[in-house]
């Protein structure tokens, strides 16, 4: 009907049928009705960009990984990302990933024209360097997609070694008119898919530019952190270390950020160690002051800036100074709201019914928590 709407999300071939897969949004659809196809232009442009980039990626991998037999093992071309699976017996080094990404961007920067033409299958198979998906059955004639060289030039001298320098594939999909429309390309992931098969994830267009910018901003923050000290350094390093694994950025830049972070992380580790040592010393000093000013069978006190280990050290100080007293120390973490409690009870008071585990349990209950332990500790 006139008010019917069906959103097409995918198109697949099944035998002689072309299936349009999607969501029936409104109205009714009946067999025999005429429909009007309306192209989602921005989505199609994004898919075209990612599809052409997979061809460039396929060719770049073959150029960079000269010691490997690179064959396509699968792909996904969506509007928001691309995925390319290929045969390779090892993971790519950071240098190789950077070279592959750079090779794709070189062709994008050169704005090479994308040519497509139907060619008799037998003639197309004679073109030097043509790529085809292993196990795929191609129609006759087959559509040849060539980047940077017209198809009629390929057919004029099919055996020319020059064609190895260009991306040439059998492909029936949608592509850009020229590579410059992609604007930019970044590899975001390179992982193992199966034995002898690797997977690359990537972005093009505005998403790639955004990922590149975000990555360079992180790298700039790492460079700025080199001149920082104390809490500013700790906060920046920890935040960048978290973001570098969470946000979509170029894998090449991610590797550079991680490498640049390493010495800063060591500095942060040393700073925290110094801070912890100073904190432990301060807690022990508080315990000495408490012990010096206390008289009586029971001591209960709050100790600031402590953790469980430093509280135990403080308790050792109290027990050494007042071995016959029952002592309870607690500390509160203002960031997470947690309270830590330790208690120690001498044998004489245990015999009168005071047990450290029960005492801690009661105190923890007042704080909304739980606890326990031995009668003496």
C-alpha positions, 0 to 999 in steps of 0.5 A: 500500500501507499503507506507501507514501509520496509527497511532493508538491512541486508541483501543476499542471493539464494539460488535464482532469488535475491532476498531483501532482509530487514524490518517491516516498519508500517502498513501492509505488504502483499504479493504482486504489489509494486514497491519503490526502492529509495536508497539510504544515501549516507549509509550506502556511501559509508558501505562503499567507502569500507568496501573499497578500503577492503580491496586496498587492504587486501592489496597492501597486505600482499605488498607488505607481507612478502613472506606470506601467502595472503589469501582472503578468508572472509570479510564484513563490509558494514556502514560503521566498520570493515572486517577482513580475514586473511591467511597468514601464519603469524601475527603482524608486527607493529611496524607491518601494521603501520606499513599496511595502514600507510599503504592504504592511505597512500592510495586514498591520498592519491585519489586513484580512480576505481574502475569496474567492468564486466569481463568474460571469465576466461579473459578475466582470469588471465589478468596478472595479479587478479584476486578472487576469494578461495572457493567462490563461484564467479559468474560469466561474465565476471565483474572486475574491479580495478583501482588505479588502472582501467580494465581495458588496459588490463585486458590489452596486456593481461600478463604485464607485471605492472598490474601487481602494483594495483588492487584488481579483484573479482567483485560484484559489490558497491564501490567508490568512484575514486579512493579519495572519497574514503578520506582516511583509513585506520586499522583498529584491531589485528587478531588471530581468528583461527590457526593460520587465519588473521583478522583486521578490523578497520574504519574509514571516513569520518570515523577513521578521522575521529579515531586518528584524532582521539589517538593523537590526543592520547599520545599528546597527553602522554607527552605532556605527562613526562613533565608532570609529577606527583598526583597529576602524573598518577592521574594522567597515566592511569586515565590514559592507560584505561582509555587506550584500551577502551576508545576506538583509535588507530592500532598503530597509535595505540601501540605508540601510546602503550610504548610511551606509557611504559616508563611513566607507569614505572615512575607511577609505581615508584611514586605509589610505593613511596606514598605507601611507605610514607603512609605506613610510617604515618600510621605507625606513628599514630599508633605510637601516639595512641599507645603513649597516651593510653591507660586502661583495659580497652582502647578504641581509636580511628587511624587515618590513611590506613589500609588493612596491612598498616592497621595490623602494623599499628595493632602490633605497636599497641599490643607491644606497649599494652599487652593486657589491653583489648584494642580496636582500630578502624579506618574509613576510605573516603573514596569508596566508603569502606571501613576496615576494622581490626581488634586484639584481645588478650587471654585474660579478657577472652576468659571474661567473655570478650572475643575479638571476632565477635567484637569486630562483627558487632562493630562492623554491623554498626557500619552496615558490614560484616566481619569476624575472626579468632578470639584473640585477633 
